[in-house]
Amino acid sequence: MSGTWTRIAGGAGLAAAAAALSYPWLFRRPCLTWGATPEEAGRELPGDDLLASPDIISTRAVTIDAPPAAVWPWLVQMGSGRGGAYTYDWIENLFGLGMHSADEILPQFQGLKLGDELPLGPGRPRMRVEVFEPERALSLRFEDHNWVWTFALFSSDGRTRLLSRNRIATPHASVPTRLFGLLVMEPGSLVMERKMLLGIKERAQRLAGGRGQPDPAAAART
């Protein structure tokens, strides 16, 4: 039995090594551009000029069967102690971020404006609203100025194309830190952001349809 387990462990190790080696060439671009067309990934968005030379750029997107007016309220109420991030709360809260994703519009958080600061979590860095174009674009820049997160909305025939772009600089990161970011954090960010975009999609379509309560079946599909 010990020989069998050794072979299994060895095979798993080789598979993991192969996946790690192939990720930068075969899987990284699809990971960083999930849902986005090549044109969208290369498009200049509001907020891009806030971080001119990032080390990492991701542009992910989703089509929402609702107008921007039904999408925008979910974006402006995002944040710790606010509307949450519409992703896997239990994972966010393992890191102490205090995220609790709302399933309804929260009027008390709809007054977001340019220059406001939002906490990432208790005791964590804050994000400042640097671009605020209602129903068009929202850009947040983190305190160290090494991360800019932009949401851009494009309307067509009553539908919305929602783009989420992250521009990240890692000027002082060590080689092990960069490898961890490449092989662990980047794929992990796809898992979380995909859930977030689909969560916003489900909520916005429900709002546009005039239904006030969450649809458990739709939520399960995300």
Beta strands, then each sheet from edge to edge (+ up, - down):
strand 1: 56-64
strand 2: 117-119
strand 3: 126-133
strand 4: 137-142
strand 5: 147-156
strand 6: 159-168
sheet 1: 1+ 6- 5+ 4- 3+ 2-
end
